[in-house]
Amino acid sequence: MGSAIAVLFSLFKFGKVGGTLITMLIALAIYTSMFGWQYAAGFIALLLIHEMGHFLAAKQRSLAVSTPTFIPFVGAWIELKDQPMDAETEAYVASAGPLFGTVAATLVYFWGREIQSSLLLAVAYAGFFLNFFNLIPLSPLDGGRMTAILSPRIWFLGVPVMLALMLYRPSPLLVLICVAAIPALKKAWHFD
């Protein structure tokens, strides 16, 4: 255990990427203990591809952005240090994650079908769900950031979807997302 902690601390010498590697390895260890290392590695890889879509889109629009941070049972995110100056840039950066993630999940799906691997199909389905869930039109999800280009009031369409999900599959993560959405919904209510 002590050597594993030493390895994690040694990753700090890689700067920003070191933080990503540390949080990724912690998430990998936790998911491995629950689902096995192969599924955990595939799921983490799809999360990374999703977040790198956001990262690359932000860089393309000259926005200062952090490398991905992984939080088990929450997912991963990048931090925009420069906020987009217009709704189109916000939508562009927000849409890149689900786009990259869905393409990656599709490739894993066809690979799993080709070699008849139920493990790869399970990873692909998790990737599809991750990207589909992120498209719910409710801030702070990607769908909320994308629909803000039309009007933040569209976020109110995401509320019944989120409530239905909470009734169908209660989860602390869904409660966390709902609490995080409250300030955005208040802002949307007063949007003119």
One Martini backbone bead per residue (centre of mass of N, CA, C, O) as a GRO file, in nm:
protein
  192
    1MET     BB    1   0.057   0.063  -0.021
    2GLY     BB    2   0.299   0.258   0.004
    3SER     BB    3   0.392   0.227  -0.297
    4ALA     BB    4   0.132   0.337  -0.425
    5ILE     BB    5   0.151   0.619  -0.299
    6ALA     BB    6   0.429   0.689  -0.416
    7VAL     BB    7   0.341   0.676  -0.709
    8LEU     BB    8   0.124   0.893  -0.698
    9PHE     BB    9   0.318   1.125  -0.603
   10SER     BB   10   0.514   1.103  -0.854
   11LEU     BB   11   0.300   1.226  -1.064
   12PHE     BB   12   0.337   1.535  -0.997
   13LYS     BB   13   0.585   1.582  -1.198
   14PHE     BB   14   0.361   1.609  -1.450
   15GLY     BB   15   0.157   1.793  -1.347
   16LYS     BB   16  -0.141   1.807  -1.487
   17VAL     BB   17  -0.122   1.508  -1.579
   18GLY     BB   18  -0.078   1.391  -1.297
   19GLY     BB   19  -0.363   1.450  -1.188
   20THR     BB   20  -0.506   1.276  -1.392
   21LEU     BB   21  -0.362   1.009  -1.325
   22ILE     BB   22  -0.445   0.992  -1.031
   23THR     BB   23  -0.757   1.001  -1.066
   24MET     BB   24  -0.766   0.763  -1.262
   25LEU     BB   25  -0.642   0.544  -1.072
   26ILE     BB   26  -0.850   0.566  -0.850
   27ALA     BB   27  -1.095   0.499  -1.024
   28LEU     BB   28  -0.988   0.228  -1.122
   29ALA     BB   29  -0.970   0.091  -0.845
   30ILE     BB   30  -1.270   0.117  -0.769
   31TYR     BB   31  -1.395  -0.017  -1.023
   32THR     BB   32  -1.238  -0.283  -1.001
   33SER     BB   33  -1.364  -0.376  -0.724
   34MET     BB   34  -1.656  -0.401  -0.875
   35PHE     BB   35  -1.594  -0.488  -1.215
   36GLY     BB   36  -1.317  -0.501  -1.299
   37TRP     BB   37  -1.047  -0.410  -1.495
   38GLN     BB   38  -1.163  -0.414  -1.785
   39TYR     BB   39  -1.412  -0.243  -1.749
   40ALA     BB   40  -1.277  -0.005  -1.607
   41ALA     BB   41  -1.084   0.069  -1.838
   42GLY     BB   42  -1.300   0.121  -2.054
   43PHE     BB   43  -1.460   0.338  -1.905
   44ILE     BB   44  -1.226   0.536  -1.860
   45ALA     BB   45  -1.160   0.572  -2.159
   46LEU     BB   46  -1.437   0.698  -2.237
   47LEU     BB   47  -1.417   0.936  -2.045
   48LEU     BB   48  -1.158   1.054  -2.164
   49ILE     BB   49  -1.264   1.104  -2.449
   50HIS     BB   50  -1.487   1.294  -2.373
   51GLU     BB   51  -1.302   1.509  -2.231
   52MET     BB   52  -1.111   1.553  -2.478
   53GLY     BB   53  -1.320   1.689  -2.649
   54HIS     BB   54  -1.343   1.939  -2.475
   55PHE     BB   55  -1.044   2.014  -2.464
   56LEU     BB   56  -0.996   2.050  -2.772
   57ALA     BB   57  -1.218   2.261  -2.820
   58ALA     BB   58  -1.105   2.473  -2.627
   59LYS     BB   59  -0.831   2.502  -2.762
   60GLN     BB   60  -0.944   2.581  -3.043
   61ARG     BB   61  -1.080   2.848  -2.882
   62SER     BB   62  -0.860   2.963  -2.677
   63LEU     BB   63  -0.898   2.811  -2.402
   64ALA     BB   64  -0.852   2.776  -2.080
   65VAL     BB   65  -0.759   2.441  -1.964
   66SER     BB   66  -0.798   2.155  -1.806
   67THR     BB   67  -0.742   1.863  -1.720
   68PRO     BB   68  -0.872   1.588  -1.633
   69THR     BB   69  -1.107   1.486  -1.377
   70PHE     BB   70  -1.160   1.218  -1.149
   71ILE     BB   71  -1.480   1.087  -1.016
   72PRO     BB   72  -1.618   0.860  -0.853
   73PHE     BB   73  -1.961   0.835  -0.955
   74VAL     BB   74  -1.946   1.107  -1.148
   75GLY     BB   75  -1.668   1.117  -1.327
   76ALA     BB   76  -1.576   1.389  -1.537
   77TRP     BB   77  -1.364   1.689  -1.587
   78ILE     BB   78  -1.333   2.015  -1.698
   79GLU     BB   79  -1.169   2.334  -1.661
   80LEU     BB   80  -1.269   2.651  -1.730
   81LYS     BB   81  -1.075   2.939  -1.710
   82ASP     BB   82  -1.220   3.028  -1.966
   83GLN     BB   83  -1.494   3.173  -2.061
   84PRO     BB   84  -1.715   3.184  -2.282
   85MET     BB   85  -1.824   3.465  -2.486
   86ASP     BB   86  -2.030   3.258  -2.624
   87ALA     BB   87  -2.276   3.034  -2.705
   88GLU     BB   88  -2.131   2.888  -2.938
   89THR     BB   89  -1.877   2.804  -2.784
   90GLU     BB   90  -2.020   2.650  -2.562
   91ALA     BB   91  -2.155   2.443  -2.754
   92TYR     BB   92  -1.898   2.336  -2.884
   93VAL     BB   93  -1.761   2.226  -2.629
   94ALA     BB   94  -2.003   2.052  -2.525
   95SER     BB   95  -2.035   1.865  -2.791
   96ALA     BB   96  -1.755   1.717  -2.806
   97GLY     BB   97  -1.787   1.498  -2.594
   98PRO     BB   98  -2.031   1.334  -2.707
   99LEU     BB   99  -1.905   1.289  -2.981
  100PHE     BB  100  -1.647   1.137  -2.904
  101GLY     BB  101  -1.788   0.927  -2.716
  102THR     BB  102  -1.977   0.802  -2.932
  103VAL     BB  103  -1.765   0.712  -3.130
  104ALA     BB  104  -1.614   0.528  -2.933
  105ALA     BB  105  -1.857   0.346  -2.856
  106THR     BB  106  -1.907   0.249  -3.145
  107LEU     BB  107  -1.634   0.111  -3.187
  108VAL     BB  108  -1.667  -0.085  -2.948
  109TYR     BB  109  -1.923  -0.219  -3.048
  110PHE     BB  110  -1.809  -0.335  -3.318
  111TRP     BB  111  -1.583  -0.491  -3.184
  112GLY     BB  112  -1.766  -0.669  -3.003
  113ARG     BB  113  -1.923  -0.796  -3.239
  114GLU     BB  114  -1.684  -0.917  -3.396
  115ILE     BB  115  -1.570  -1.084  -3.119
  116GLN     BB  116  -1.793  -1.154  -2.915
  117SER     BB  117  -1.800  -0.927  -2.665
  118SER     BB  118  -1.955  -0.859  -2.371
  119LEU     BB  119  -1.762  -0.654  -2.252
  120LEU     BB  120  -1.757  -0.446  -2.486
  121LEU     BB  121  -2.063  -0.402  -2.490
  122ALA     BB  122  -2.082  -0.291  -2.201
  123VAL     BB  123  -1.897  -0.051  -2.248
  124ALA     BB  124  -2.057   0.076  -2.477
  125TYR     BB  125  -2.322   0.118  -2.323
  126ALA     BB  126  -2.200   0.303  -2.110
  127GLY     BB  127  -2.115   0.518  -2.315
  128PHE     BB  128  -2.393   0.581  -2.426
  129PHE     BB  129  -2.520   0.664  -2.158
  130LEU     BB  130  -2.330   0.891  -2.082
  131ASN     BB  131  -2.392   1.067  -2.339
  132PHE     BB  132  -2.699   1.077  -2.316
  133PHE     BB  133  -2.722   1.196  -2.034
  134ASN     BB  134  -2.554   1.462  -2.110
  135LEU     BB  135  -2.811   1.566  -2.304
  136ILE     BB  136  -2.956   1.686  -2.096
  137PRO     BB  137  -3.141   1.994  -2.064
  138LEU     BB  138  -2.918   2.058  -1.803
  139SER     BB  139  -2.769   2.239  -1.590
  140PRO     BB  140  -2.431   2.110  -1.612
  141LEU     BB  141  -2.480   1.970  -1.857
  142ASP     BB  142  -2.418   1.952  -2.188
  143GLY     BB  143  -2.711   2.009  -2.282
  144GLY     BB  144  -2.731   2.280  -2.132
  145ARG     BB  145  -2.493   2.418  -2.281
  146MET     BB  146  -2.616   2.381  -2.568
  147THR     BB  147  -2.912   2.515  -2.528
  148ALA     BB  148  -2.822   2.812  -2.457
  149ILE     BB  149  -2.817   2.915  -2.754
  150LEU     BB  150  -3.127   2.954  -2.744
  151SER     BB  151  -3.221   2.891  -2.425
  152PRO     BB  152  -3.228   2.853  -2.082
  153ARG     BB  153  -3.535   2.759  -2.067
  154ILE     BB  154  -3.485   2.465  -2.169
  155TRP     BB  155  -3.403   2.345  -1.891
  156PHE     BB  156  -3.703   2.278  -1.803
  157LEU     BB  157  -3.709   2.008  -1.972
  158GLY     BB  158  -3.501   1.852  -1.778
  159VAL     BB  159  -3.656   1.816  -1.514
  160PRO     BB  160  -3.850   1.572  -1.578
  161VAL     BB  161  -3.624   1.382  -1.654
  162MET     BB  162  -3.477   1.384  -1.382
  163LEU     BB  163  -3.720   1.297  -1.210
  164ALA     BB  164  -3.763   1.026  -1.352
  165LEU     BB  165  -3.485   0.912  -1.284
  166MET     BB  166  -3.519   0.934  -0.972
  167LEU     BB  167  -3.761   0.733  -0.964
  168TYR     BB  168  -3.629   0.492  -1.115
  169ARG     BB  169  -3.307   0.579  -1.012
  170PRO     BB  170  -3.192   0.633  -0.736
  171SER     BB  171  -2.942   0.901  -0.674
  172PRO     BB  172  -2.691   1.099  -0.557
  173LEU     BB  173  -2.607   1.218  -0.831
  174LEU     BB  174  -2.882   1.337  -0.911
  175VAL     BB  175  -2.902   1.523  -0.671
  176LEU     BB  176  -2.645   1.683  -0.731
  177ILE     BB  177  -2.737   1.790  -1.007
  178CYS     BB  178  -2.990   1.936  -0.906
  179VAL     BB  179  -2.844   2.129  -0.715
  180ALA     BB  180  -2.657   2.250  -0.941
  181ALA     BB  181  -2.915   2.360  -1.114
  182ILE     BB  182  -3.056   2.583  -0.951
  183PRO     BB  183  -2.901   2.846  -1.033
  184ALA     BB  184  -2.961   2.815  -1.339
  185LEU     BB  185  -3.271   2.820  -1.315
  186LYS     BB  186  -3.292   3.100  -1.193
  187LYS     BB  187  -3.160   3.241  -1.431
  188ALA     BB  188  -3.360   3.139  -1.650
  189TRP     BB  189  -3.620   3.266  -1.532
  190HIS     BB  190  -3.474   3.570  -1.576
  191PHE     BB  191  -3.457   3.557  -1.867
  192ASP     BB  192  -3.431   3.806  -2.161
   0.00000   0.00000   0.00000
